Amino acid sequence: MADRPTALVTAPFRGPGLETLRGIAEVVLDPWIDARPLRIYDADGLAARIDAEGATLLVVEADVVAGPVLERPLRAVASCRGAPDNVDVAAATAAGIPVLHAPGRNADAVAELTLGLLLAVTRGIVRADAEVRAGEIYRDGTIPYQRFRAWELTGRTAGIVGLGAVGRALSWRLQALGMRVITADPYAADATHGLDDLLAEADVVSLHAAVTPETTGLISAARFARMKPGAVFLNSARAALHDMDALVDALGSGHLGGAGLDHFPGEHLDPGHPLCSMPQVVLTPHIGGATYDTEANHSRVIAGDLARLLAGDRPEHLVNPEVLG
């Protein structure tokens, strides 16, 4: 047992992937998500923890992997994220440390939440729930059937912007509802539309692009104006993809029929923000990937690649393959 590496795992890790990891390493499992109060290591704190555990394998999700962390004799760093944004990949590469990641780990989770946002927006589910709880089912001399009539999704057109794992996972779900799905993605050969044409045609627009200099502010005031009157806008990707003020204006004017958002700038929305008082808007606090299945998925992907690496094989999800020559 003395030659088995020690893996410090500060990410949530579960399911068959955890058993795989335990088969190849001594595992110190201390997920950040179980800590109360919240604990996310900076580089100095994480380096100290690595030293304390004698770890040579590091598996993280939220902690900062940079500076002194990459001065440790690590055999691999694994970030349980689609994009290892919390890792200084250039410094790891300079240090000869392989960096692993878990693309697509939360695709089904985010697609399901997006579908939930769509149904909540179009059918007034959140408002209806609030009225039941407040004893206002028959308020103002009306019945709920009068207040909550809506158009069905069947037969409508959904436009998906970004055909990565999440966009594709959402596509077949929308088709199963009887929706016609059109797509825009300049990097996907099977995308059906350009972005501006998609916006003009879709009854529902859902964003699933990565944030890059090219996509920051992608949905501007001009592009909101291109959308069909009454269209529904969904963003379960990142807030930086759209102009927040322009969205408020488009909703306030009645041009858009509703919106469902799982992200805000800095992942915080002040209760006084105009969106919070708009009944046609449904807001969730960055919970798209918050499922136990997401954790099981990244555990399987990361553990499998660590096993390959330790066996002398090439990992399947290696960010910096040049370190292996």
MIFIDREN-110245 format. One line per 3 residues: number of its first residue (from 1); their letters; for each residue x negated, y negated, z of C-alpha. Coordinates in Angstrom, 3 decimals, padded with zeros to 6 digits, always signed. Each point is the difference from the previous one (the first is absolute). Layout:
! residues N
NUM = A = X/Y/Z ~ ...
! end
This chain:
! residues 325
1 = MAD = +000.000/+000.000/+000.000 ~ -002.959/-002.320/+000.531 ~ -000.416/-000.683/-003.732
4 = RPT = +003.647/-000.935/-000.517 ~ +000.455/-003.705/-000.671 ~ +002.148/-002.133/+002.260
7 = ALV = +002.826/-001.904/-001.668 ~ +001.281/-003.140/+001.692 ~ +003.586/-000.409/-001.210
10 = TAP = +001.661/-003.279/+000.893 ~ +002.724/+000.451/-002.613 ~ +003.215/+001.938/+000.624
13 = FRG = -000.779/+003.529/-001.131 ~ +002.398/+002.937/+000.004 ~ +001.208/+003.179/-001.680
16 = PGL = -002.088/+002.454/-002.015 ~ -002.603/-002.693/-000.657 ~ -000.792/-000.247/+003.690
19 = ETL = -000.487/+003.762/+000.196 ~ -002.293/-000.140/-003.040 ~ -002.077/-002.707/+001.627
22 = RGI = -000.234/+001.936/+003.250 ~ -001.294/+002.937/-002.010 ~ -003.017/-001.954/-001.262
25 = AEV = -000.767/-002.455/+002.815 ~ +000.399/-000.802/+003.644 ~ +002.852/-002.492/-000.017
28 = VLD = +000.373/-002.997/+002.297 ~ +003.565/-001.086/-000.743 ~ +000.985/-003.429/+001.333
31 = PWI = +002.485/-001.621/-002.415 ~ +000.274/-003.762/+000.152 ~ +003.749/+000.267/-000.515
34 = DAR = +000.476/+001.743/+003.365 ~ -001.826/-002.702/+001.964 ~ +001.976/-002.379/+002.230
37 = PLR = -000.808/-002.839/-000.245 ~ -001.024/+000.045/-003.641 ~ -003.658/+000.921/-000.549
40 = IYD = -001.870/-000.618/-003.228 ~ -003.789/+000.140/+000.215 ~ -002.170/-002.691/-001.508
43 = ADG = -003.322/+001.137/-001.440 ~ -001.904/-000.337/+003.281 ~ +002.659/+001.843/+001.984
46 = LAA = +000.199/+002.807/-002.516 ~ -003.781/+000.375/-000.137 ~ -000.091/+000.326/+003.789
49 = RID = +002.711/+002.651/-000.103 ~ -001.898/+001.948/-002.672 ~ -003.079/-000.051/+002.211
52 = AEG = +001.973/+001.119/+003.058 ~ +001.451/+002.992/-001.828 ~ -003.118/+000.896/-001.995
55 = ATL = +002.133/+000.010/-003.120 ~ -001.356/+000.452/-003.506 ~ +003.398/+000.130/-001.728
58 = LVV = +002.328/-002.979/+000.319 ~ +003.699/+000.023/-000.867 ~ +001.815/-003.331/+000.351
61 = EAD = +003.124/-001.770/-001.138 ~ -000.069/-003.505/+001.450 ~ -003.417/-000.496/+001.624
64 = VVA = -002.674/-002.158/-001.623 ~ -002.798/+002.052/-001.578 ~ -002.832/-002.417/-000.692
67 = GPV = -003.326/-001.284/+001.330 ~ -001.238/+002.090/+002.935 ~ +002.383/+002.868/-000.734
70 = LER = -001.815/+000.663/-003.261 ~ -003.361/-000.032/+001.750 ~ +000.974/+003.231/+001.778
73 = PLR = -001.046/+003.380/-001.478 ~ +003.426/+000.720/-001.442 ~ +000.479/+002.825/-002.463
76 = AVA = +003.298/-001.463/-001.209 ~ +002.566/-002.700/+000.657 ~ +003.621/+000.803/-000.791
79 = SCR = +002.638/-002.719/-000.176 ~ +003.519/+001.390/+000.208 ~ +001.338/-002.628/-002.379
82 = GAP = +000.746/-000.197/-003.671 ~ -002.628/-002.729/-000.375 ~ -002.791/-000.019/+002.625
85 = DNV = +000.339/-003.733/+000.651 ~ -001.292/+000.361/+003.549 ~ -003.354/+001.404/-001.157
88 = DVA = -002.963/-001.974/-001.332 ~ -000.440/+002.385/-002.904 ~ -003.009/-001.833/-001.447
91 = AAT = -001.870/+000.246/+003.300 ~ +000.963/+003.642/+000.408 ~ -001.270/+000.717/-003.489
94 = AAG = -003.264/-001.796/+000.722 ~ -000.344/+002.179/+003.097 ~ +000.718/+003.147/-002.029
97 = IPV = +003.216/+000.768/+001.877 ~ +002.881/+001.566/-001.968 ~ +003.322/-001.791/+000.436
100 = LHA = +003.190/+002.023/-000.364 ~ +003.573/-001.257/-000.305 ~ +003.547/+001.372/-000.346
103 = PGR = +001.766/-001.427/-003.072 ~ +003.729/+000.597/-000.216 ~ +000.330/+001.075/+003.628
106 = NAD = +003.096/-002.138/+000.634 ~ +001.586/+000.025/-003.463 ~ +003.138/+001.884/+000.977
109 = AVA = +000.364/-001.921/+003.256 ~ -000.144/-003.410/-001.682 ~ +002.263/+001.140/-002.830
112 = ELT = +002.602/+001.165/+002.521 ~ -000.114/-003.275/+001.917 ~ +000.322/-001.952/-003.249
115 = LGL = +003.078/+002.002/-000.855 ~ +001.351/-000.725/+003.485 ~ -000.583/-003.726/-000.472
118 = LLA = +001.816/+000.094/-003.320 ~ +003.050/+001.719/+001.452 ~ -000.003/-002.249/+003.061
121 = VTR = -000.113/-003.131/-002.149 ~ +002.570/+001.031/-002.583 ~ +002.523/+001.520/+002.429
124 = GIV = -000.383/-002.447/+002.903 ~ -000.840/+002.812/+002.395 ~ -001.856/-002.124/+002.565
127 = RAD = +002.751/-002.633/+000.140 ~ +002.694/+002.669/+000.236 ~ -001.790/+001.700/+002.884
130 = AEV = -000.298/-003.335/+001.816 ~ +003.724/-000.664/-000.387 ~ +000.909/+003.394/+001.435
133 = RAG = -002.285/-000.549/+002.997 ~ +001.425/-003.488/+000.559 ~ +003.606/+001.180/-000.149
136 = EIY = +000.654/-002.072/-003.120 ~ +001.269/+002.686/-002.336 ~ +003.191/-001.939/-000.658
139 = RDG = -001.381/-003.505/+000.371 ~ +001.650/-003.088/-001.507 ~ +003.121/+001.901/-000.943
142 = TIP = -001.819/+002.255/-002.473 ~ -000.926/+003.653/-000.264 ~ -003.534/+001.258/-000.809
145 = YQR = +001.087/+001.201/-003.440 ~ +000.593/-003.613/-000.945 ~ -003.365/-001.254/+001.253
148 = FRA = -002.294/+002.799/-001.147 ~ +001.021/+000.772/-003.571 ~ -003.084/+000.459/-002.197
151 = WEL = -001.157/+001.256/-003.375 ~ -001.278/+003.581/-000.092 ~ -003.575/+000.807/-000.986
154 = TGR = +001.018/+002.733/-002.433 ~ -000.386/-001.269/-003.545 ~ -002.130/-002.995/+001.004
157 = TAG = -003.586/-000.619/-001.131 ~ -002.890/+000.109/+002.470 ~ -003.340/-001.544/-000.908
160 = IVG = -003.091/+001.378/+001.730 ~ -003.096/-002.210/-000.084 ~ -003.070/+002.164/+000.565
163 = LGA = -000.157/+003.688/-000.926 ~ -002.263/+001.343/+002.715 ~ +000.985/+002.809/+002.347
166 = VGR = +002.755/-002.014/+001.704 ~ +001.494/-001.351/-003.203 ~ +000.212/+003.487/-001.463
169 = ALS = +001.461/+001.436/+003.210 ~ +002.694/-002.687/-000.057 ~ +000.752/+000.470/-003.694
172 = WRL = +001.467/+003.492/+000.215 ~ +001.967/-000.918/+003.123 ~ +001.666/-002.883/-001.804
175 = QAL = +000.708/+002.189/-003.007 ~ +001.670/+002.480/+002.344 ~ +002.395/-002.792/+001.002
178 = GMR = +000.984/-000.379/-003.634 ~ -002.093/-003.092/-000.636 ~ -001.869/-000.724/-003.203
181 = VIT = -003.666/-000.609/+000.903 ~ -002.350/-002.261/-001.938 ~ -003.615/-000.639/+000.969
184 = ADP = -002.805/-002.528/-000.388 ~ -003.668/+000.706/+000.597 ~ -002.796/-001.126/-002.351
187 = YAA = -002.148/+002.920/+001.155 ~ +002.599/+002.746/-000.511 ~ +000.353/+001.288/-003.537
190 = DAT = +003.527/+001.255/+000.695 ~ +001.355/-003.352/+001.257 ~ +003.032/-000.986/-002.033
193 = HGL = -000.021/-003.821/+000.156 ~ -002.086/-003.106/+000.403 ~ +000.612/-001.780/+003.297
196 = DDL = +001.988/-002.956/-001.346 ~ +002.236/+002.231/-002.099 ~ +000.611/+002.262/+002.996
199 = LAE = +000.983/-002.937/+002.210 ~ +002.546/-001.203/-002.552 ~ +001.616/+003.430/-000.341
202 = ADV = +000.025/+001.539/+003.483 ~ +002.836/-000.195/+002.522 ~ -002.472/+001.042/+002.700
205 = VSL = -003.711/-000.918/+000.015 ~ -002.298/+001.923/+002.352 ~ -003.693/-000.846/+000.464
208 = HAA = -002.585/+002.774/+000.409 ~ -003.226/-001.564/-001.277 ~ -003.281/-000.319/+001.863
211 = VTP = -001.083/-003.461/+001.116 ~ -002.835/-001.233/-002.208 ~ -001.010/-003.445/-001.275
214 = ETT = +002.090/+000.850/-003.065 ~ +003.153/+000.913/+001.934 ~ -000.067/-002.543/+002.848
217 = GLI = +003.075/-002.190/-000.435 ~ +001.100/+002.197/-002.895 ~ +003.681/-000.785/+000.494
220 = SAA = +000.008/-003.785/-000.157 ~ +002.848/-002.504/-000.149 ~ +000.010/+000.322/-003.773
223 = RFA = +000.248/+003.764/+000.213 ~ +002.767/-000.076/+002.585 ~ +001.833/-002.275/-002.440
226 = RMK = -000.410/+002.646/-002.728 ~ +001.845/+002.570/+002.090 ~ +003.666/+000.671/-000.701
229 = PGA = +002.561/-001.983/+001.997 ~ +001.008/+002.111/+002.990 ~ -003.037/+002.281/-000.220
232 = VFL = -001.442/+001.633/+003.121 ~ -003.693/-000.455/+000.818 ~ -001.933/+002.584/+002.037
235 = NSA = -003.574/-000.143/+001.274 ~ -001.323/+002.892/+002.056 ~ -003.555/-000.457/-001.294
238 = RAA = -001.540/-003.261/+001.270 ~ +001.277/-003.540/+000.590 ~ -002.850/-001.505/-002.034
241 = LHD = +001.625/+001.311/-003.172 ~ +002.736/-002.643/+000.031 ~ +000.453/-003.687/+000.726
244 = MDA = +001.939/-000.103/+003.280 ~ +001.302/-003.554/-000.441 ~ +001.167/+000.803/-003.510
247 = LVD = +001.808/+003.070/+001.299 ~ +001.802/-002.089/+002.622 ~ +001.050/-002.481/-002.681
250 = ALG = +001.240/+002.736/-002.330 ~ +002.074/+001.562/+002.777 ~ +001.253/-003.318/+001.337
253 = SGH = +001.185/-001.141/-003.411 ~ +001.895/+003.243/-000.528 ~ -002.102/+000.930/-003.032
256 = LGG = -001.088/+003.202/+001.759 ~ +002.662/+002.177/+001.568 ~ -002.187/+001.354/+002.783
259 = AGL = -003.422/+001.136/+001.123 ~ -001.595/+002.727/+002.099 ~ -003.497/-000.593/+001.394
262 = DHF = -002.344/+002.184/+002.038 ~ -002.907/-002.483/-000.005 ~ -000.641/-003.617/+000.965
265 = PGE = -003.117/-002.208/-000.069 ~ -002.122/+001.158/+002.918 ~ +002.713/+002.625/+000.633
268 = HLD = +001.901/-002.547/+002.105 ~ +003.166/-001.959/-000.732 ~ +001.044/-002.817/+002.278
271 = PGH = +003.607/+000.457/+001.204 ~ +000.708/-003.508/-001.275 ~ -001.008/+000.866/-003.554
274 = PLC = +002.824/-000.521/-002.532 ~ -000.025/+003.696/-000.958 ~ +001.059/+000.935/+003.531
277 = SMP = +003.313/-001.816/-000.373 ~ +000.880/+001.388/-003.431 ~ +002.604/+002.780/+000.260
280 = QVV = -000.894/+001.377/-003.436 ~ -003.580/+000.729/+001.129 ~ -001.208/+003.095/+001.885
283 = LTP = -003.356/-000.221/+001.795 ~ -002.162/+002.779/+001.432 ~ -003.405/-000.449/+001.706
286 = HIG = -002.494/+001.929/-002.184 ~ +001.337/+003.455/+000.838 ~ +000.051/+001.493/-003.484
289 = GAT = -002.750/+002.512/+000.716 ~ +000.933/+000.602/+003.635 ~ +000.826/+003.702/-000.144
292 = YDT = -001.560/+003.046/+001.580 ~ -000.173/+001.464/-003.498 ~ -002.326/-002.830/-001.080
295 = EAN = -002.321/+001.008/+002.830 ~ +000.182/+003.676/-000.960 ~ -000.707/-000.908/-003.629
298 = HSR = -003.116/-002.041/+000.696 ~ -001.200/+002.600/+002.492 ~ +000.204/+002.713/-002.652
301 = VIA = -001.771/-002.108/-002.636 ~ -002.780/-001.234/+002.288 ~ -000.649/+003.336/+001.723
304 = GDL = -000.133/+001.802/-003.324 ~ -002.567/-002.432/-001.358 ~ -002.119/+000.112/+003.150
307 = ARL = -000.021/+003.784/-000.271 ~ -001.151/-000.260/-003.619 ~ -002.692/-002.503/+000.893
310 = LAG = -001.399/+002.101/+002.840 ~ +000.000/+003.054/-002.280 ~ -002.115/-001.863/-002.540
313 = DRP = +002.845/-000.557/-002.453 ~ +001.233/-003.299/-001.423 ~ +003.017/-001.498/+001.802
316 = EHL = +003.053/-000.740/-002.115 ~ +000.632/-003.488/+001.407 ~ -003.444/-001.569/+000.262
319 = VNP = -000.172/-003.775/-000.337 ~ -003.762/-000.197/-000.608 ~ -001.054/+003.116/-001.935
322 = EVL = -003.416/-001.500/-000.700 ~ -001.136/+000.919/+003.528 ~ +000.096/+003.673/-000.967
325 = G = -002.188/-000.495/-003.072
! end
